[in-house]
Amino acid sequence: MRPETMCIQAGYEPKNGSPRALPIYQSTTFTFDSTEHVGALFDLTAGDAFYTRLGNPTTDCVEKKIAALEGGVGALCTSSGQAASMLAVMNIAEAGDHIIAASAIYGGTFNLLGVTLKKFGVDVTFVDGDAPLEQLQKEIRPNTKAVFGETIANPALHVLDIEKFAALAHNNGIPLIVDNTFATPILCRPFEFGADIIVHSTTKYMDGHAVQMGGVIVDSGKFDWGASGKFPGLTEPDESYHGLRYTESFGAAAYITKARVQLMRDMGTCQTPMGAFLLDLGLQTLPLRIRQHSSNALKVAQFLEQQPDVEFINYPNLPSDKYHALARKYLPEGTAGVISFSIKGGRARAAKFIDSLKMISLEVHVADIHSCILHPATATHRQLSDEQLVACGITPGLVRLSVGLEHVDDILDDLKQAFAAIAQ
C-alpha cells in the first residue's frame, strides 16, 4: 500500500461484524484460561497481550501502522518522544559506552544525551553535521555504540545528510538512529537512505492536534547486531529471561523486542490505549496535513525572506537555504511547517514581535494544526550555554514559527502587523 492508504488501512484489520474504527482496549490486564499459557507469555514464546505496559491491542495496531509507514519490522510506542529517544539509545548503550550525535538536534534531546545519560555512564560527543566523513570518523572510539541525528533539526532546521551518517555508522559496525519527527514518514523514510532505527515524538505532526503526548521507536530489522561483537545485550544470554538470546530468538526483530520486553518492562514509559487511539486518528489525516503545512510554510518563508527586519531565515525548502540541496534529495515533497528566523535587534525585539502577534499563539509546542511561535533561547533551549546555543544554530533573536493549517493569508496578515509593531 502507498503511504496515504497505510495511514488509514494499516495496522488494524476488522473481522466480520467487528468495529470499523479501531477499538479502545481500555484495560491494564487480560484474562487467560491456563497457567501454562501465562507462563508462555512470560517466556516470550506466546504473543498475546498480557499487561498494557508491555502491550495492548489498541497500541499494537498503531505500532504496526507506524512500522508499515516507515518500512520497519516493528515499532514500540512510548509515553513521549523523549522516552523514545532514551530507550532507543539505552537499548544498546550502557555505562562505559559512547555515542556520537549531531549537535543540531532538539534541545531536550541534547540534554538527554549530554547530561542525563552521562549520569548513567554513557558519554556523548556532539559533532558538526556538516563536517566531512573523514573528520567525523576521528570521533569514533572503540566503545562507540551508535550515531544519532535528526532528519530536520529542531529548531535550527539543519537537514541531516542521512547517507553520510549511515556510512559513518556502518563503517564502524554501529547503527544510525534518526529522529524523523518533523519530516514524518510522509516526507522522508530514513531507512531507505541507510538509517537503522527511527524515533519520533508523535506529540508533533503524527498526532497533529496537540491532544496527546507520545513517542515511538521503529526498527528497520536490517542491522546485523552480531557482526561486530559490540552488542552483547542482544547476542548474549539475558538472564532475566532464562538465558534467552534476542538475535537467536527474534531474528530481524531482536532490537525492538528487547526494547519492549526489557527496557519497557523495567522503565515503564508506555503509551496508554486512549493515547494510542488518539494518535491513530491523527495518523489517518497525516498525508493531507503535512503537505498543507509544507505549502503554507513555504509561502510564509518566502514572505519572511523579503522582510528588512529579518536577519536570516532557516527553511530548507527555500532555494536560498544552505540545506536546500539536501532537502531536495531527502525531502522532495516538502520540509514540513516549521521555520526559524532571526529578528534584527536580538532578544528584546524578538520578544516584542512575538508579543505583538494576535492569532499566532505563543506556545511551548510545535508542529500541530495551530500556528504557534516560540523564542528558543529563553524557552526550550534556555538551559543551554551561549556556546551550546551557537552549536545548535540559535541566535538571541531566533524565533521558531510553526505554520499551521489556517488560511495562509490570515497567517501572513498577523505577521505583517507584528512587523509593523516593532518598526514603530
C-alpha positions as CSV (number, residue, x, y, z in Angstrom):
1,M,0.0,0.0,0.0
2,R,1.0,3.6,-0.6
3,P,1.6,5.8,2.5
4,E,-1.8,7.6,2.1
5,T,-3.5,4.2,2.2
6,M,-1.4,2.9,5.0
7,C,-2.3,5.8,7.2
8,I,-5.9,4.7,7.0
9,Q,-5.8,1.0,6.5
10,A,-2.6,-0.4,8.0
11,G,-2.4,-2.0,11.5
12,Y,-6.0,-2.8,12.2
13,E,-7.9,-5.3,10.0
14,P,-11.5,-5.6,11.3
15,K,-13.1,-9.1,11.1
16,N,-16.6,-9.8,10.0
17,G,-19.0,-7.9,12.2
18,S,-16.3,-6.1,14.2
19,P,-16.0,-2.3,14.6
20,R,-14.8,-0.3,11.6
21,A,-13.0,2.2,13.9
22,L,-10.0,1.0,15.9
23,P,-11.4,-0.1,19.3
24,I,-10.0,1.3,22.5
25,Y,-9.0,-1.6,24.8
26,Q,-9.1,0.4,28.0
27,S,-7.8,-2.2,30.2
28,T,-4.5,-2.8,32.0
29,T,-4.9,-6.5,32.2
30,F,-6.2,-9.5,30.3
31,T,-7.5,-13.0,31.4
32,F,-6.3,-16.4,30.3
33,D,-7.5,-20.0,30.6
34,S,-4.4,-21.7,31.9
35,T,-1.3,-21.1,33.9
36,E,0.6,-22.8,31.1
37,H,-0.4,-20.1,28.7
38,V,0.6,-17.3,31.1
39,G,3.9,-19.0,31.6
40,A,4.5,-19.0,27.8
41,L,3.7,-15.3,27.8
42,F,6.4,-14.6,30.4
43,D,8.8,-16.8,28.5
44,L,8.1,-14.7,25.3
45,T,7.0,-17.8,23.4
46,A,3.4,-16.6,23.1
47,G,2.5,-13.3,21.6
48,D,-0.8,-12.3,23.3
49,A,-1.1,-9.0,25.2
50,F,-1.0,-9.7,28.9
51,Y,-0.2,-6.4,30.5
52,T,-0.7,-3.0,28.9
53,R,2.8,-1.7,30.0
54,L,4.2,-4.3,27.6
55,G,1.5,-4.5,25.0
56,N,-2.2,-3.6,24.4
57,P,-4.3,-4.5,21.4
58,T,-5.1,-0.8,20.6
59,T,-1.4,0.2,20.9
60,D,-0.3,-2.8,18.9
61,C,-2.4,-1.8,15.9
62,V,-0.9,1.7,15.9
63,E,2.6,0.3,16.3
64,K,2.0,-1.9,13.2
65,K,0.7,1.1,11.3
66,I,3.8,3.2,12.1
67,A,6.2,0.3,11.3
68,A,4.5,-0.1,7.9
69,L,4.7,3.6,7.2
70,E,8.5,3.7,8.0
71,G,9.1,0.3,6.3
72,G,10.3,-1.3,9.5
73,V,9.9,-4.8,11.1
74,G,8.3,-3.4,14.3
75,A,7.6,-0.4,16.5
76,L,7.2,0.4,20.1
77,C,5.0,3.3,21.3
78,T,6.2,5.3,24.3
79,S,4.8,7.9,26.6
80,S,6.8,10.8,24.9
81,G,9.3,11.5,22.3
82,Q,12.0,11.9,25.0
83,A,11.2,8.4,26.2
84,A,11.6,7.0,22.7
85,S,15.0,8.6,22.3
86,M,16.1,7.4,25.8
87,L,15.0,3.8,25.2
88,A,16.4,3.8,21.7
89,V,19.9,4.6,23.0
90,M,19.8,2.7,26.2
91,N,18.7,-0.4,24.4
92,I,22.3,-0.7,23.0
93,A,24.4,1.5,25.2
94,E,25.3,1.1,28.9
95,A,27.8,2.5,31.4
96,G,31.2,2.9,29.9
97,D,29.8,3.3,26.3
98,H,29.9,6.3,24.0
99,I,27.7,7.7,21.3
100,I,28.0,10.3,18.6
101,A,25.3,12.9,17.9
102,A,24.8,15.7,15.5
103,S,24.9,18.9,17.6
104,A,21.9,20.5,15.8
105,I,19.2,18.5,17.5
106,Y,16.3,19.3,19.7
107,G,17.4,20.9,23.0
108,G,15.6,18.3,25.1
109,T,17.5,15.5,23.3
110,F,20.7,17.5,23.6
111,N,20.3,17.5,27.4
112,L,19.1,13.9,27.5
113,L,22.3,12.7,25.7
114,G,24.7,15.3,27.2
115,V,23.5,15.5,30.8
116,T,21.2,12.7,31.9
117,L,22.7,9.8,30.1
118,K,26.1,10.9,31.2
119,K,24.9,10.3,34.8
120,F,24.2,6.7,33.7
121,G,27.8,6.4,32.4
122,V,27.1,6.9,28.7
123,D,29.3,9.5,27.2
124,V,28.5,11.6,24.1
125,T,30.4,13.6,21.5
126,F,28.4,16.2,19.7
127,V,29.6,16.8,16.1
128,D,29.0,19.3,13.3
129,G,26.6,17.5,11.0
130,D,28.2,19.4,8.0
131,A,31.7,18.1,8.7
132,P,33.2,15.7,6.1
133,L,33.1,12.0,6.8
134,E,36.8,11.9,7.4
135,Q,36.6,14.4,10.2
136,L,33.6,12.6,11.8
137,Q,35.5,9.4,11.7
138,K,38.0,10.8,14.1
139,E,35.4,11.0,16.8
140,I,34.7,7.3,16.7
141,R,36.0,5.3,19.7
142,P,36.3,1.6,20.4
143,N,33.3,1.9,22.8
144,T,31.1,4.0,20.4
145,K,27.7,2.2,20.1
146,A,25.5,4.5,18.0
147,V,25.3,7.6,15.8
148,F,22.3,9.9,16.3
149,G,20.8,12.7,14.3
150,E,17.6,14.4,13.3
151,T,16.2,14.5,9.7
152,I,15.2,18.1,10.2
153,A,16.8,19.6,13.3
154,N,14.5,21.4,15.8
155,P,14.8,24.5,15.7
156,A,17.9,25.1,13.6
157,L,16.3,23.2,10.6
158,H,19.5,21.7,9.5
159,V,18.9,18.8,7.2
160,L,20.8,15.6,8.1
161,D,22.9,14.0,5.4
162,I,21.5,10.6,6.2
163,E,23.6,8.7,3.8
164,K,26.8,10.2,5.1
165,F,25.9,9.5,8.8
166,A,24.9,6.0,7.8
167,A,28.3,5.5,6.2
168,L,29.9,6.7,9.4
169,A,27.9,4.3,11.5
170,H,28.2,1.3,9.2
171,N,31.9,1.7,8.6
172,N,32.3,1.2,12.3
173,G,29.8,-1.6,12.8
174,I,27.3,0.5,14.7
175,P,23.7,1.7,13.9
176,L,22.4,5.1,12.9
177,I,19.4,6.3,14.9
178,V,17.4,9.1,13.2
179,D,14.8,11.3,14.8
180,N,12.2,11.7,12.0
181,T,9.7,13.8,13.9
182,F,9.5,16.9,11.7
183,A,9.6,15.0,8.4
184,T,7.3,12.1,9.3
185,P,7.4,9.1,7.0
186,I,5.3,11.0,4.5
187,L,8.1,13.4,3.7
188,C,11.1,11.2,4.4
189,R,11.7,7.5,5.0
190,P,15.2,7.4,6.6
191,F,15.5,3.6,6.3
192,E,15.7,4.0,2.5
193,F,18.9,6.0,3.0
194,G,20.6,3.7,5.4
195,A,19.2,4.5,8.9
196,D,18.7,1.6,11.2
197,I,16.5,2.9,14.0
198,I,13.9,5.7,13.8
199,V,12.4,7.6,16.6
200,H,9.5,10.1,16.6
201,S,7.9,12.5,19.0
202,T,4.4,11.5,18.0
203,T,3.2,14.5,20.0
204,K,4.0,16.6,17.0
205,Y,2.8,16.1,13.4
206,M,1.7,12.5,13.8
207,D,-0.8,13.4,16.5
208,G,-1.3,16.8,14.8
209,H,-3.9,18.2,17.2
210,A,-1.9,18.8,20.4
211,V,-4.0,16.5,22.4
212,Q,-1.7,13.5,23.3
213,M,1.9,13.1,24.3
214,G,3.7,10.2,22.7
215,G,6.7,8.8,21.1
216,V,7.7,5.7,19.0
217,I,10.8,3.7,18.1
218,V,10.8,1.9,14.8
219,D,13.3,-0.9,14.0
220,S,14.4,-1.4,10.4
221,G,15.3,-5.0,11.0
222,K,18.3,-4.6,8.7
223,F,21.2,-4.1,11.1
224,D,23.3,-7.1,11.9
225,W,23.7,-6.9,15.7
226,G,26.1,-9.9,15.9
227,A,28.6,-9.0,13.2
228,S,30.8,-6.6,15.2
229,G,30.5,-8.3,18.6
230,K,29.7,-4.9,20.2
231,F,26.2,-5.6,21.3
232,P,26.2,-8.5,23.8
233,G,22.9,-7.3,25.2
234,L,21.3,-8.5,22.0
235,T,23.5,-11.5,21.2
236,E,24.4,-12.9,24.7
237,P,22.0,-14.6,27.1
238,D,19.6,-12.4,29.0
239,E,19.4,-13.9,32.5
240,S,16.2,-12.1,33.2
241,Y,14.6,-14.3,30.6
242,H,16.2,-17.6,31.4
243,G,19.2,-17.0,29.2
244,L,17.3,-16.0,26.0
245,R,19.3,-14.6,23.2
246,Y,17.4,-11.9,21.3
247,T,19.1,-12.3,18.0
248,E,18.7,-16.0,18.1
249,S,15.0,-16.0,19.2
250,F,13.7,-13.0,17.3
251,G,15.9,-12.5,14.3
252,A,15.4,-9.3,12.5
253,A,13.1,-8.0,15.3
254,A,15.7,-8.6,18.0
255,Y,16.3,-4.9,18.8
256,I,12.6,-3.8,19.1
257,T,11.7,-6.9,21.1
258,K,14.5,-6.2,23.6
259,A,13.4,-2.6,23.9
260,R,9.9,-3.8,24.7
261,V,10.4,-6.8,27.0
262,Q,13.5,-5.5,28.8
263,L,13.5,-1.7,28.9
264,M,9.8,-1.0,28.7
265,R,9.3,-3.8,31.3
266,D,11.7,-2.0,33.7
267,M,11.2,1.7,32.9
268,G,7.5,1.6,32.2
269,T,7.4,4.6,29.8
270,C,4.4,3.2,27.9
271,Q,1.7,4.7,25.8
272,T,-1.9,4.4,27.0
273,P,-4.7,2.7,25.0
274,M,-6.6,6.0,24.7
275,G,-3.4,7.8,23.7
276,A,-2.7,5.3,21.0
277,F,-6.3,5.7,19.7
278,L,-5.9,9.5,19.5
279,L,-2.6,9.0,17.8
280,D,-4.2,6.8,15.2
281,L,-6.8,9.5,14.5
282,G,-4.0,11.9,13.7
283,L,-2.2,9.4,11.5
284,Q,-5.2,8.9,9.3
285,T,-5.0,12.5,8.1
286,L,-1.2,12.9,8.3
287,P,-0.5,13.0,4.5
288,L,-3.1,15.7,3.9
289,R,-1.9,17.8,6.8
290,I,1.8,17.5,6.4
291,R,1.7,18.6,2.7
292,Q,-0.5,21.6,3.6
293,H,1.8,22.5,6.4
294,S,4.7,22.4,3.9
295,S,2.7,24.5,1.3
296,N,1.7,27.2,3.9
297,A,5.2,27.3,5.4
298,L,6.9,27.8,2.0
299,K,4.7,30.8,1.3
300,V,5.4,32.2,4.8
301,A,9.1,31.6,4.3
302,Q,9.1,33.5,1.0
303,F,7.4,36.4,2.7
304,L,9.8,36.4,5.6
305,E,12.8,36.3,3.3
306,Q,11.8,39.8,2.0
307,Q,11.4,41.5,5.4
308,P,14.0,44.0,6.3
309,D,13.8,43.2,10.0
310,V,14.7,39.6,9.4
311,E,18.4,38.9,9.8
312,F,18.3,35.5,8.3
313,I,15.8,32.7,7.8
314,N,16.1,28.9,8.0
315,Y,13.7,26.9,5.9
316,P,15.2,24.1,3.8
317,N,12.6,24.3,1.0
318,L,13.8,27.8,0.1
319,P,16.3,27.8,-2.8
320,S,18.5,30.2,-0.9
321,D,18.7,27.9,2.1
322,K,22.0,26.2,2.9
323,Y,20.3,22.8,3.1
324,H,18.2,23.1,0.0
325,A,20.2,20.5,-1.9
326,L,19.9,18.0,0.9
327,A,16.2,18.8,1.2
328,R,15.6,18.1,-2.4
329,K,17.4,14.8,-2.0
330,Y,15.8,13.6,1.2
331,L,12.6,15.6,1.3
332,P,11.4,16.2,-2.3
333,E,7.7,16.7,-1.3
334,G,8.4,19.5,1.3
335,T,10.1,20.2,4.6
336,A,7.1,20.5,6.9
337,G,5.8,23.6,8.6
338,V,8.5,24.8,11.0
339,I,10.5,27.9,10.2
340,S,13.2,29.6,12.2
341,F,14.2,33.2,11.6
342,S,16.3,35.7,13.4
343,I,14.9,39.2,14.1
344,K,17.4,42.1,14.0
345,G,17.9,43.7,17.4
346,G,18.2,40.5,19.4
347,R,16.1,39.3,22.4
348,A,14.2,42.5,23.0
349,R,12.9,43.0,19.5
350,A,12.2,39.3,19.1
351,A,10.1,39.4,22.3
352,K,8.2,42.4,21.2
353,F,7.5,40.8,17.8
354,I,6.1,37.7,19.5
355,D,4.0,39.7,22.0
356,S,2.5,41.7,19.1
357,L,1.0,38.7,17.3
358,K,-2.7,38.3,17.6
359,M,-3.7,35.0,16.0
360,I,-0.4,33.1,16.1
361,S,-0.1,31.9,19.7
362,L,2.9,31.8,22.0
363,E,3.3,28.1,22.9
364,V,5.9,25.7,24.2
365,H,5.0,23.4,21.4
366,V,5.4,22.9,17.7
367,A,4.0,21.0,14.7
368,D,0.3,20.9,15.1
369,I,-2.7,22.4,13.2
370,H,-2.5,25.7,15.1
371,S,0.1,28.3,14.1
372,C,2.3,29.0,17.1
373,I,5.6,30.7,17.9
374,L,8.4,30.5,20.5
375,H,11.7,32.1,21.4
376,P,14.0,29.1,21.9
377,A,16.9,30.9,23.7
378,T,14.5,31.7,26.6
379,A,12.3,28.6,26.4
380,T,13.1,25.2,25.0
381,H,16.9,25.8,24.9
382,R,17.0,28.1,28.0
383,Q,19.2,25.6,29.9
384,L,22.0,25.7,27.2
385,S,25.1,27.9,27.4
386,D,25.7,30.5,24.8
387,E,28.3,28.2,23.2
388,Q,25.8,25.3,23.1
389,L,23.2,27.6,21.6
390,V,25.6,28.5,18.8
391,A,26.3,24.8,18.2
392,C,22.6,24.3,17.9
393,G,22.3,27.1,15.4
394,I,20.4,29.5,17.7
395,T,20.9,33.3,18.0
396,P,19.4,35.6,20.6
397,G,16.9,36.9,18.1
398,L,16.0,33.5,16.7
399,V,12.2,32.8,16.6
400,R,10.7,29.4,15.9
401,L,7.4,29.6,13.9
402,S,5.3,26.6,13.4
403,V,3.0,27.3,10.5
404,G,-0.4,25.8,11.0
405,L,-3.4,25.0,8.8
406,E,-5.2,28.3,8.9
407,H,-5.6,30.1,5.6
408,V,-2.1,31.3,4.7
409,D,-3.3,34.8,4.1
410,D,-4.5,35.1,7.7
411,I,-1.1,33.9,8.9
412,L,0.6,36.4,6.7
413,D,-1.7,39.3,7.9
414,D,-0.8,38.5,11.5
415,L,2.9,38.5,10.7
416,K,2.6,41.8,8.8
417,Q,1.0,43.7,11.7
418,A,3.6,42.3,14.2
419,F,6.4,43.6,11.9
420,A,4.7,46.9,11.8
421,A,4.6,47.0,15.6
422,I,8.3,46.5,16.0
423,A,9.1,49.1,13.3
424,Q,7.5,51.9,15.4
